[in-house]
Amino acid sequence: MTIATAFVYLLAAVLFIIGLKFLSSPRGARRGNQVAAVGMVLAVGWTVVLLRDAFTPAGIAICTVGVAIGSIVGTVGARRVHMTAMPQMVALFNGVGGGAAALVAVSELLKLAGARPDFQTGFPSVFAIVIGGISFAGSALAFAKLQELMTGTPITYPGQQVVNGLLALAILTLAVAVLAVTGSAVVFAVLLGMALVLGVAFVLPIGGADMPVVISLLNACTGLAVAASGFVLDNFALIVAGTLVGASGSLLTKLMSDAMGRSITNILFGAFGQVQAGLGSGAAADAKSVRAGSADDIGTMLAYSRSVIIVPGYGLAVAQAQHAVRELADLLEKRGVEVTYAIHPVAGRMPGHMNVLLAEANVPYEQLREMDAINGEFKRADVALVVGANDVVNPAARNSPGSPIYGMPILNVDEAHSVVFLKRSMRPGFAGIDNELLYDPKTVMLFGDAKESLTRLVAAVKAA
Amino acid sequence: MTEHLVVLITYFALAVFVGFEVISKVPTILHTPLMSGSNAIHGIILVGALLIAAHAQTPLEIVLGFVAVVLATTNVVGGFVVTDRMLEMFKGRRQ
C-alpha cells in the first residue's frame, strides 16, 4: 500500500468516526451522515484510481455495470420506500452488504486454486463467509417478515434449538476443515450454503416485534464480516470501518433491547410465540365484552375535553394516517383542547420511527413527548386516544408477571379518565398478546382503518 | 504471525473501543437513523468488491465479482440515501 493510499484511507476512517459521532446527536445527525458519505466517496474513488492500470477488460465491464446497477437499485429503493417500510429497507441494505463480504472472501479463497489457505488468510475468510452469509439470509428473512410476505409471528417447532445448534456445529466443523485440511471450492460453497440456512433458521423463531433488534444485530454482524474481509485483503480501511460498525452496532443492539425492557438473549432465543400460546388470546377475548362507540359520540367526547393525549402506534403508520391525526389535533387545539402526543420509545416498528412519521406530517415538535415525560400526565388527561397501538399500552406489562411482555416499559394510558382505541379489529398486537385494557369499562373502541376513523372523527368534532 | 498482522489486529482493537465510545450517549429517537447510517458505513466492502472484481478473468470470478459489486454498491448508495431521507424529516420540524 502506497503512502498516498494509506493517507486517503486514514482520512476516510476519520470521516466515518466523525460521521458516527454527529449521527448520535439530533442536531448534527444529517450532517454526520453526509460526512460519512464523503469518506465513502473518497475511499471508493481512490480505490478506482489505484486500480486504473490493473483492470482486466472483464473487470472494467463488471465494475462499471455493477456500480451502475447498484446505484440505481439503491437510490430508487431508498427514495421510493414509504416511511413506514423503512425498517425492512434497512434490513435489505444491510443484508446485501453481508452477502458482498461473503463473496469477496470466497473470491479470494478461489485464487488459491484448491490449495489450503494459511491461517492468516483462512481464518478471516471463513469468518467473513459464515457471518456474511448469516447476515444476508437473516436480513432477507427479516425483510420478508416485516414486509408481510410471510407471517410475522414466530415460527417454531420441537427441537428447534437443537437443530440450530447442530447446524452451527456442522458449520464449525467445515470451517476447521478449510483451515486444516483442504482449500477445495466445493467446501466453500457448502460452507456458504449452510451459513445461509443458519441465517434463516436463526431468524424464523423471532417475532416481527423484535425484528428491529435482530436487524441491528445483523448490522453489527455485517460490520464484523466486512472487517474480516479487510484482514483477507490486507486493507485497513475495511478493517477500521467494519469494526466501527461491528462495535457501535453491538452497543446499539443492547440499547435497543434495553428500551424494550428485554434482554438480547431473551429476544433471540426466547421464542416469544411459545409463551403466549399457553396464555391463549382467544379464550379471554370470548369471555369479556367490548364497548364499541360511534364516531359521533367519540368526536363529541373529544371536542368537550380539556386535555387529550394521542398515542400513535404502528396502525397509524400503516394507514398513512399521520396527516389525518394532525388535522384532528389542530381542530381540537382550535377549540381550546390541550393536545399532546405520547411517543413510546419503540412506537412504530423501530425506535424513533414514530417521530420521523409525525415530523413528516409537520406535527409541532413541542407536542411530542417521550414516555418518561408524559407518563405522569395521563392521570390528568380526559381522554387518551390510542391510534393503532396495542402492546405499548398493555397494562399486562406492569401487572401480570406471567406475560411475555412483563417488565416492558409502557405508556400509562389506563390512568386516563377515558380511553379511546382506534383499531382495525380485536386482533392482538404484534406481540400477539391479549390486552385487558380493551375490555375496561372506561374504554371505547372505534373499529376501522385508522385514517378513515380519524377522518370520521374530524367530521364529528367539526359538527360538535 | 508477522509484525504486519499484529499492526492490523491493533487497528481492529482500537476501532472496537472507538466504536463503543462514539455512540455511547444516543437518544432513543436516533436509534433507527444511527443503525441505518452505520449500515451505510459497512458498505466500505465496495472497496473490497472492486479490488476483487478488477482482476476478474475466469467466468466464475467474473460472476462472483459482478454480484459482489452490485450488492456492495446497493448497500452504500441505498444506505446513505435512506438515512438522509430519515434525517431530512428531523430538520424539517425545526424550521
Interface residues (C-beta under 8 A of the other chain):
Chain A: A12 F16 I17 G19 L20 K21 L23 S24 S25 P26 A29 R30 G32 N33 Q34 A36 A37 M40 A43 V44 T47 V48 L51 A54 F55 T56 A58 G59 I60 I62 C63 V65 G66 V67 I69 G70 S71 V73 G74 T75 G77 A78 R79 V81 M83 M86 P87 M89 V90 L92 F93 N94 V96 G97 G99 A100 A101 L103 V104 V106 S107 E108 L110 Q120 P212 I215 S216 N219 T222 G223 V226 A227 S229 G230 F231 L233 D234 N235 F236 A237 L238 I239 V240 A241 G242 T243 L244 V245 G246 A247 S248 G249 L251 L252 L255 M256 A259 I343 P345 M350 P351 G352 H353 N355 V356 A359 E360 N362 V363 P364 Y365 E370
Chain B: M1 T2 H4 L5 L8 Y11 F12 A15 V16 F17 V18 G19 F20 V22 I23 S24 K25 V26 P27 T28 I29 L30 H31 T32 P33 L34 M35 S36 G37 S38 N39 A40 I41 H42 G43 I44 I45 L46 V47 G48 A49 L50 L51 I52 A53 A54 H55 A56 Q57 L60 E61 I62 L64 G65 F66 V67 A68 V69 V70 L71 A72 T73 T74 N75 V76 V77 G78 G79 F80 V81 V82 T83 D84 R85 M86 L87 E88 M89 F90 K91 G92 R93 R94
